Amino acid sequence: MNAIADAVAYRRERIRVRGTVQGVGFRPTVWCLAREMGVRGHARNDGDGVLIDAWAAPHILDAFVQRIERDAPPLARIRSVERSPETTEDEDAPASFTIDASASSGSRTDIAADAASCPACVAETMDPFSRRYRYPFTNCTHCGPRLSIIREVPYDRATTSMAEFSLCADCAEEYADPADRRFHAQPVACHACGPRARLVRTDGHVVCLDTLTQLDDVDAAGNLILKGEIVAIKGIGGYHLACDARNESTVARLRERKRRYDKPFALMATNVEMIERYCEVSAQERAALESPEAPIVVLKARADCGLASGLAPGQRTLGFMLPYTPMHHMLLKRFKAPVVMTSGNVSDEPQCTHNDEAMRRLNPICDFALVHDRDIENRVDDSVTRVVDGELRVLRRARGYAPAPIDLPPGFACNQSLLAMGGDLKNTFCVVDGPRAILSQHMGDLHEATTLDAYQRSLKLYEGLFEHAPSHVVLDHHPEYMSTKTGLERAEREGLGVLRAQHHHAHIAACLGENGWPLDGGPVLGVAMDGLGLGADGALWGGEFLLGDYRSVECLGSVKSVALLGGEQAMHEPWRNTYAHIVAQMGWGAFRMNFNELELHAYLEGKPLAALNAMLAKGTNAPPASSCGRLFDAVAAAMGICRERVSYEGQAAVELEALVDEHCLAHETDQLAYPFTLPREGGTGLPYLEPLAMWNALLGDLILKTPVPIMAARFHKGLAKAIAHAVRVLATRDEERVVHHIALSGGVFQNAVLLEQVSTRLRAQGFIVLTHRQVPSNDGGLSFGQALIGLAQLQQQRQGEQ
């Protein structure tokens, strides 16, 4: 037992462990290992992580450190272990190993994300002989809320929304015992002392539980769902709206009341085996579903799966997650099929978090709510992921992932402190603190007043948690972004420096950063296929080939610019883009002459073409944009997909991707892929993807009444071919390849078919392809890229001053 008893001499070491090591059961793990291995000393939390003073023979200490790294608790993320050996006399060694009180010396350690219930807590909740049987808030150091309940640092019960609940004697004993898995678990609670759930009516009337259950309020809520009701459920980071996923009429009623007419609903199932009845689940997807992050995973749906048809209109995928709190496990226990679990809000508004707010805002949608009395301090939406091209990719980074830090790539100074404000849609912000970047959870659309308010509050919280005082803010070029305005106001108020990052440069930088590309790694060719962003030349960009690095980029080529007819209206009405493209490529006269037999021609003739032509002639409310997103809109509308209007961003492109004929994609010759050419602009001489040939082929297929899924495949394949060809041309000088690394970024690369097609073709040509995994390729990753660009600019400025 006591291995050091035989040692000739002890060695004292100071072991510094950095990373996500507080609030995750790290010290008890160290304590257990020390006792097992006969190491003496003590461990404590401080502002930089965990500090261990250990006494043992050298070989024991080596093994001790290896075990610390190997046997760290599930939620711990060790960033570094630093050892400072010091030879001491035997009498310096303490008699045992203890856990000391935390030292308050700042807060440069990481804050763990909320984590799904661990198997032990689920088993305990479902065990009739456990004192936590059917307790909806069972948790331990390996699971449960963190970010959603914290008010300020240090992360202690008194600084969370658990402060209102005093520990009972049993819970206090567990909390104080280093050998217990609830040692210093701040949200530890039970029926006797913790939060409670209750079923209420949203109109304030009394609920009679006797007719619904003999168990508890959670079970009663489940019964209401089975009876066809829509029930608001207060979860860990916000409210959900739940209903039976098999009930066609209830799903339709939920869509109507929520005013969410087309966007897919997320689903929750009891276990993976239940999900497999409805979707194909790979080993990688199963691992993601069952991970502590427990995200929504977008899965390929089985045909005729038997669920309501209105769950995901126009899709061949379903987004599934598993229960991630004891309340969810209790709720779903008697369900034999999945439950819709969509955000508790009216379309476009942020998710409700407070009980009074939920009763007021959700009352028009549902009659019942399962509430509880623990406050949600920080709204944290469900994360969304998808396996594409063999990698799990985060599409929305929130619960389970934020605020896990991302290490800065090699070469970046670790003494900078700045704040990147993000974009306006799918907003996140990014705090740079020493060697790490902390990307916030998904915020949403900042034009919504309540979202902007949540953004401000979250910003204040993060800066408090990480004791962050930025010297600079980094802003998008677009002056009308709310994030830009907010950052400018703050810079003026606090005298901060202002740095700027072009939208698509930030996308590429984010991709480089998460792939660990060094600051001085040299230029890459970035392919930014996106919706819209203000370009370096003041024009609207959205389909660019950018050569450069974190410091700067040079635009080498683009997608052809086409007018946005009606400005922002073009984002909502895809037919406008079809008309603009047809006029730009071939002219309306040629289209009328060659394709007047098409239904598309008759449809467009019914639009106010005179007014649109006047816009084009005068350049009024019709700014040119090289947007790849609008190209997808134009093509989808031409095929009859979402032609008149979309109800959510990117809907036309999403439905176009869903229609792709997989056999055609895999087996049809490339000769039938819709062709693009790569001419050079008259003025700048820069090459651009010219889609005239693509349109002729597409319209020809419409005349031939080619099935839309085949057309969708030919378009995706053709665009991927064109992008790969452009990369090959742009990466070559004098017949020699001068760039070998290609970074793919921008919201369009959420399209799985396009990403796989482009990546495969580039790799086949010998390129090394960098893509997003932990940071979204859409605007959710923008602030991370902004932060890296800002840091690079600061370092460049300082080097110039020296």
Secondary structure, DSSP 8 states (H G I E B T S, - for coil): --GGGG-SS-EEEEEEEEEE-SSSSHHHHHHHHHHHHT-EEEEEEETTEEEEEEEE-HHHHHHHHHHHHHS--TT-EEEEEEEEEEE--GGGS-SSEEE-----S---S-----B---HHHHHHHH-TTSTTTT-TT---TTSB-STTTB-SSS-SGGGBTTTTS---HHHHHHHH-TTSTTTT-TT---TTTS--EEEEETTS----GGGT-SS-HHHHHHHHHHTT--EEEE-SSSEEEEEETT-HHHHHHHHHHHT--SS--EEE-SSHHHHTTTEE--HHHHHHHTSTT--EEEEEE-TT-SS-GGGSTT-SEEEEE---SHHHHHHHTT-SS-EEEEESSSTTS----SHHHHHHHHTTT-SEEEEESS---S-----EEEEETTEEEEEE--TTTTT--EE--TT--SS-EEEE---SSSB--EEEETTEEEE----B-TTSHHHHHHHHHHHHHHHHHTT---SEEEEES-TT-HHHHHHHHHHHHHT-EEEEE-HHHHHHHHHHHHTT--TTS--EEEEEEEEEEE-TTSSEEEEEEEEE-SS-EEEEEEE--EE-TTTTHHHH-HHHHHHHHHHHHT-HHHHHHHHTTSHHHHHHHTS-HHHHHHHHHHTTT--EE--HHHHHHHHHHHTTSS-S--SSTTHHHHHHHHH--HHHHHHS-GGGS---B--B-TTT--BEEB-HHHHHHHHHHHHTT--HHHHHHHHHHHHHHHHHHHHHHHTEETTEE---EEEEESGGGG-HHHHHHHHHHHHHTT-EEE--SSS-SSGGGHHHHHHHHHHHHHHHHHHHH-
